[in-house]
Amino acid sequence: MHSVSDTEAIILNLVQPLDHQRDTEVVDLFAAAGRILAVPVTSNLDFPHWDNSAMDGYAVRYTDVQHCSAEQPAVLEIVESIPAGYQPQSIIQAGQAARIFTGAVMPQGADTVVMQERTSQQENFVQILAAPKPQEFVRRQASFYQAGTQLLPAGIKLNGAEIAVLAAAQCGRVSVYSTPIVAIFSTGDELVTIDQPLAAGQIVDSNAYALAALVRQSGAEPLMLGIVKDEPAALQKTITEAIAHADIVISSGGVSVGDYDYVEQILATLQAQIHIRAVAMRPGKPLTVATFPPTVDEGDNNHRVPIYFGLPGNPAAVLVTFLRFVQPAIKKLAGLAQGWKVEFVKVRSHQELRSDGKRETYIWGKLQLVNGVYEFSPSGGSHSSGNLINLAQTNALAVIPVGKTLISAGEEVEVYFNRG
């Protein structure tokens, strides 16, 4: 049985990121949100594009106003008004100023902006009532970014700020990594689809819906292969189809040691190499991680070997093992240069948390800001791995390490914050 940290390391070492030349596509900027940039971006534009004002006020020569005060104001002639988007027509001479607005181009001759609150205008003249600092409120050309240098690196997720930067750089189309395909299927004779009436002993395949949502949140595209009965032939057919079309394969159920758990048997038939069979964690002990030999027919993805994750069947175990191991693998595969490892923060526990200390234990609940301090509160009710109901509205997993049996109320606890 592997420790959680060893399991994480093994999995991430197995993941080979998408190729930045082969596994990419060019998309319109409006369709790029959430995608991973595949190629560094440079721009031929300086930012700012020109010297401009950071304030509504007056563009002046610093030498004309450096010694002024409310008692001895500098009086300057206003020779021009410069709104944003307007090209100045005047060159500011000694004793002159231009009315200027935020974002407007600085006129030649001026090197400083005096905010309007420190002035008094009378007809075509302005009194400067306080001496500014040299070049105050002037945004110099290329002070934010210099044309020809790297604007955005490859391997970052394109969120709103990055999209705005690309738009400002007039980059209407970008090269992004292809979206990873994650095949999902569930195993078990007891499972039925969401629209079937329940007979005694049957349960709805909720894991498929949970995994599809989690896969999408992780930046991949789910390929739904449905429910597979506990029959070796059906299971082998489904796994063969999955590895032919997907980058990652996820099954739920069938990876324990029961009489009807055939996953490991089928993986052996397909000549898979099993890297993980069990993890010292609760919930989520039965976890299978495997890779397939290059000779397996992989269809359109013949340049990659998919990774197989056999997750437990209980819903809480599915959630924990996905967030702890599968989500980081998807993010690394998708081309993220960094930020794919699970990171924990130390917060205050609202109430005591218990474990038997034999395995690394994960407790689901809520992370909330209470009087300026983050607190973790476990979900109410049973923390059985089969209790699906109290997973709803949770956003965090608290971790009790091996060997520790109690975290008291008010004590620090490490928490993974699932931002979705």
C-alpha positions in Angstrom: 0.0 0.0 0.0 1.4 3.4 -1.0 1.3 6.5 1.1 -0.6 9.5 -0.3 2.5 11.5 -1.1 4.1 8.6 -2.9 0.9 8.0 -4.9 0.9 11.6 -5.9 4.5 11.5 -7.0 4.0 8.3 -9.0 1.0 9.7 -10.8 2.5 13.0 -11.7 5.6 11.3 -12.9 3.5 9.2 -15.3 1.8 12.2 -16.8 3.4 13.6 -19.9 2.0 17.0 -20.8 0.5 17.6 -24.3 3.0 18.5 -27.0 3.2 22.2 -27.7 3.5 21.6 -31.4 1.3 18.6 -32.1 -1.5 18.9 -29.5 -2.6 22.5 -30.2 -5.3 24.4 -32.0 -5.8 28.1 -32.8 -9.0 29.6 -31.4 -10.7 33.0 -31.5 -10.0 35.1 -28.4 -13.7 34.9 -27.5 -13.4 31.1 -27.3 -10.1 31.1 -25.4 -11.3 31.6 -21.8 -10.2 28.7 -19.6 -7.8 27.3 -22.2 -4.1 26.8 -21.7 -1.8 29.0 -23.8 0.5 26.7 -25.9 2.8 29.3 -27.4 4.4 32.4 -25.7 2.9 35.7 -26.9 4.8 38.8 -27.9 3.4 42.1 -29.1 4.7 44.8 -31.4 3.0 47.4 -29.2 4.4 49.2 -26.2 2.1 49.5 -23.1 1.3 52.3 -22.7 1.4 53.0 -26.4 2.4 56.6 -25.7 3.0 59.0 -22.8 -0.4 59.6 -21.2 -2.1 61.2 -18.2 -3.1 59.1 -15.2 -5.3 61.8 -13.9 -7.7 64.6 -14.9 -5.9 67.8 -14.5 -3.3 70.0 -16.4 -0.2 69.0 -18.4 2.6 71.3 -17.5 6.4 71.8 -17.5 7.8 70.9 -14.1 10.2 73.8 -14.2 7.2 76.2 -14.3 5.5 74.8 -11.2 8.2 73.3 -9.0 8.2 76.1 -6.4 4.6 77.1 -6.4 2.2 77.0 -3.4 -1.3 78.1 -2.4 0.3 81.4 -1.2 2.4 81.8 -4.4 0.6 79.9 -7.2 2.0 79.5 -10.7 -0.3 81.1 -13.2 -0.3 79.3 -16.6 -2.1 80.0 -19.9 -4.3 77.1 -21.1 -3.5 76.6 -24.7 -5.4 73.4 -25.4 -7.9 70.8 -24.1 -6.9 67.2 -24.6 -9.6 64.5 -24.1 -8.8 60.8 -24.4 -8.4 59.6 -28.0 -7.4 63.1 -29.2 -4.0 63.9 -30.8 -2.5 67.1 -29.1 -1.9 69.9 -31.5 0.2 72.2 -29.4 3.7 72.2 -28.0 3.7 73.4 -24.4 6.0 76.4 -23.9 7.1 78.2 -20.8 4.1 79.6 -18.9 1.6 77.4 -20.7 -0.5 74.4 -19.7 -3.0 72.0 -21.4 -6.2 70.8 -19.9 -5.9 67.0 -19.9 -8.1 64.0 -19.0 -7.3 60.5 -17.8 -5.7 58.4 -20.6 -5.2 61.3 -22.9 -1.9 61.7 -24.8 0.6 64.0 -23.2 1.4 67.0 -25.4 5.0 67.7 -26.4 6.8 70.0 -24.0 4.8 68.9 -21.0 6.4 66.4 -18.6 4.1 66.5 -15.5 0.4 66.4 -14.7 -1.1 68.4 -11.9 -4.4 66.9 -10.6 -7.3 69.3 -11.0 -8.0 69.3 -7.2 -4.8 71.3 -6.7 -5.7 74.0 -9.3 -8.1 76.8 -9.8 -9.1 77.8 -13.4 -10.2 81.3 -14.4 -11.1 81.6 -18.0 -8.0 80.7 -20.1 -5.7 80.6 -17.1 -5.1 78.1 -14.4 -3.5 78.6 -11.0 -1.3 75.8 -9.8 -1.8 75.8 -6.0 0.7 73.0 -5.0 4.0 71.9 -6.4 3.8 68.4 -7.9 6.5 65.8 -8.0 8.6 65.6 -11.3 6.7 63.6 -13.9 3.8 63.0 -11.5 0.7 61.3 -12.9 2.4 60.6 -16.2 2.4 57.0 -17.5 5.4 56.7 -19.8 5.4 54.8 -23.0 6.5 51.2 -22.6 6.7 51.5 -18.8 4.2 48.6 -18.4 5.5 46.5 -21.3 8.1 46.9 -24.0 7.3 45.8 -27.6 9.1 42.7 -28.7 9.5 41.1 -25.3 7.4 38.2 -24.0 3.9 39.4 -23.1 2.5 36.1 -21.8 4.3 32.8 -21.3 3.1 29.4 -22.5 1.5 27.1 -20.0 -0.9 29.5 -18.3 -4.6 29.4 -18.0 -6.3 32.2 -19.9 -8.7 33.9 -17.5 -10.3 37.3 -17.7 -7.1 39.4 -17.1 -5.1 37.4 -19.6 -7.9 37.7 -22.2 -7.9 41.4 -21.7 -4.2 41.7 -22.2 -4.4 39.7 -25.4 -7.2 41.9 -26.7 -5.3 45.1 -25.9 -2.4 43.6 -27.8 -4.7 43.1 -30.8 -4.2 39.3 -30.6 -7.5 38.1 -31.9 -6.5 34.4 -32.2 -4.3 32.3 -30.0 -2.7 28.9 -30.0 -3.9 26.8 -27.1 -3.5 23.2 -26.1 -6.1 20.8 -27.2 -8.7 19.9 -24.6 -7.8 16.5 -23.0 -10.4 13.8 -23.4 -11.4 11.9 -20.3 -13.4 8.7 -20.7 -15.7 7.9 -17.8 -17.7 4.7 -17.0 -19.2 3.1 -14.0 -19.2 -0.6 -13.1 -21.7 -2.6 -11.1 -24.9 -4.7 -11.7 -26.6 -2.5 -9.0 -26.3 0.7 -11.0 -29.2 2.2 -13.1 -29.4 5.3 -15.2 -31.1 8.5 -13.9 -34.3 7.8 -15.8 -34.9 4.2 -14.7 -37.2 3.3 -11.8 -35.4 1.8 -8.9 -35.8 -1.8 -7.9 -34.7 -3.2 -4.6 -31.0 -3.1 -4.2 -30.4 -0.7 -7.1 -28.9 2.8 -7.0 -28.6 5.6 -9.5 -25.2 6.1 -11.1 -24.5 9.5 -9.6 -20.8 9.0 -9.8 -20.9 9.5 -13.6 -22.5 12.9 -13.2 -20.1 14.0 -10.5 -17.1 12.9 -12.4 -18.3 14.6 -15.6 -18.7 17.9 -13.7 -15.4 17.6 -12.0 -13.6 16.8 -15.3 -15.1 19.9 -16.9 -14.1 22.0 -14.0 -10.6 20.7 -14.4 -10.4 21.8 -18.0 -11.0 18.5 -19.8 -13.8 17.1 -21.9 -15.7 14.0 -20.6 -16.4 11.1 -22.9 -19.3 9.2 -21.2 -19.3 5.5 -21.7 -22.2 4.6 -19.4 -22.7 1.8 -17.0 -20.8 -1.5 -17.5 -22.2 -4.6 -15.9 -20.0 -6.9 -13.8 -19.1 -9.1 -16.7 -15.4 -9.4 -17.8 -16.2 -9.3 -21.6 -18.2 -6.1 -21.3 -15.6 -4.5 -19.1 -12.8 -5.4 -21.5 -14.7 -4.0 -24.4 -15.3 -0.7 -22.6 -11.8 -0.3 -21.4 -10.5 -1.1 -24.9 -12.8 1.6 -26.4 -11.8 4.1 -23.7 -8.0 3.8 -24.2 -8.5 4.1 -28.0 -10.1 7.5 -27.7 -9.1 9.2 -24.4 -6.1 10.7 -22.8 -7.3 9.6 -19.3 -9.7 6.9 -18.4 -11.7 6.9 -15.2 -13.9 4.1 -13.9 -15.7 4.0 -10.6 -16.3 0.8 -8.7 -14.9 -2.6 -9.3 -11.4 -2.0 -8.0 -11.8 -3.6 -4.6 -11.3 -7.2 -3.8 -14.8 -8.5 -4.1 -15.9 -11.5 -6.1 -17.3 -9.2 -8.9 -14.4 -6.8 -9.1 -12.8 -7.6 -12.4 -10.9 -4.4 -13.3 -7.4 -5.7 -12.3 -8.1 -8.9 -14.2 -9.0 -7.0 -17.4 -6.0 -4.7 -17.1 -3.7 -7.7 -16.9 -5.4 -9.1 -20.1 -4.7 -5.8 -21.8 -1.0 -6.0 -20.7 -1.4 -2.8 -18.6 1.2 -2.0 -16.1 -0.4 -1.4 -12.7 1.5 1.3 -10.7 -0.9 1.7 -7.8 -3.3 -0.8 -6.2 -4.1 0.8 -2.8 -3.4 4.0 -1.0 -3.1 4.5 2.8 -6.0 7.1 3.0 -9.5 7.2 4.2 -11.7 7.4 2.2 -10.2 6.1 -1.1 -8.0 3.1 -0.1 -8.9 1.0 -3.2 -7.3 3.0 -6.1 -5.9 1.5 -9.2 -3.6 3.5 -11.5 -2.3 1.9 -14.7 -0.7 2.6 -18.1 -0.9 0.6 -21.3 1.9 -0.5 -23.7 2.4 1.5 -26.9 1.2 -1.5 -28.9 -2.4 -0.9 -27.8 -4.4 0.6 -30.6 -5.2 4.1 -29.5 -6.9 5.5 -32.6 -6.6 9.2 -33.1 -4.3 9.5 -30.1 -1.7 7.0 -31.2 1.1 9.3 -30.0 0.1 9.1 -26.4 -0.6 6.3 -23.9 -3.6 7.0 -21.7 -3.5 6.7 -17.9 -6.2 4.6 -16.2 -7.7 5.6 -12.9 -9.8 3.0 -11.2 -11.6 4.9 -8.5 -13.7 3.4 -5.6 -17.4 3.2 -6.0 -18.5 5.1 -2.9 -19.3 8.7 -3.7 -17.2 10.4 -1.0 -14.2 8.2 -2.0 -14.7 9.2 -5.6 -14.7 12.9 -4.7 -11.6 12.6 -2.5 -9.5 10.5 -4.9 -10.5 12.6 -7.9 -9.5 15.9 -6.2 -6.4 14.5 -4.7 -5.0 12.6 -7.6 -6.9 12.8 -10.9 -7.5 16.6 -11.0 -3.7 17.4 -10.8 -3.0 14.8 -13.5 -5.5 16.4 -15.8 -4.1 19.9 -15.2 -0.5 18.7 -15.8 -1.6 16.8 -18.9 -3.5 19.8 -20.2 -0.3 21.9 -20.5 -0.3 24.0 -17.3 3.3 24.9 -16.6 2.7 25.0 -12.8 -0.1 25.1 -10.2 -1.3 21.6 -10.9 -0.2 20.1 -7.6 -2.7 20.0 -4.7 -1.8 22.8 -2.2 -3.0 23.0 1.4 -3.5 26.0 3.6 -3.5 26.0 7.4 -6.7 27.3 8.9 -8.5 27.1 12.3 -10.8 24.1 12.9 -14.2 25.2 14.1 -14.7 21.9 16.0 -12.7 18.8 16.8 -11.8 16.4 14.1 -11.1 12.7 14.8 -9.3 9.8 13.0 -8.0 6.4 14.0 -4.5 7.6 13.0 -3.8 4.5 10.8 -4.3 6.2 7.4 -4.3 9.8 6.1 -7.9 10.9 6.7 -9.9 13.4 4.6 -12.9 15.1 6.1 -15.2 17.1 3.8 -16.8 20.3 4.9 -16.8 24.1 4.4 -14.1 26.7 4.6 -15.5 30.1 5.7 -14.2 33.4 6.8 -15.2 34.1 10.4 -14.3 37.4 12.0 -11.4 37.8 9.5 -10.0 34.2 10.1 -10.7 31.2 7.9 -12.3 28.3 9.7 -13.0 24.8 8.6 -16.3 23.1 9.6 -17.0 19.5 8.8 -20.3 18.6 7.2 -23.0 17.4 9.5 -24.2 13.9 9.7 -22.3 10.6 9.0 -18.9 10.8 7.3 -19.4 7.4 5.8 -17.8 7.2 2.3 -21.2 6.1 1.1 -23.0 9.2 2.3 -23.6 11.3 -0.8 -26.0 13.8 0.8 -23.6 15.6 3.0 -21.1 16.2 0.2 -23.4 18.9 -1.2 -22.3 22.5 -0.6 -18.9 21.5 0.6 -15.8 23.3 -0.7 -12.9 21.9 1.3 -11.1 18.8 2.5 -9.4 18.8 5.9 -6.5 16.4 6.3 -5.6 14.5 9.5 -2.2 13.0 9.0 -1.1 9.4 9.8 -0.5 9.0 13.5 -2.7 11.8 14.6 -6.1 11.0 16.1 -7.4 14.3 17.2 -7.4 17.9 16.0 -9.1 20.0 18.7 -11.5 22.9 18.1 -9.4 26.0 17.5 -6.3 24.1 16.5 -4.7 24.5 13.1 -5.6 22.0 10.4 -4.4 21.7 6.8 -7.2 22.1 4.3 -7.5 21.8 0.5 -9.8 24.6 -0.7 -11.7 23.4 -3.8 -12.5 26.5 -5.6 -14.2 24.6 -8.4 
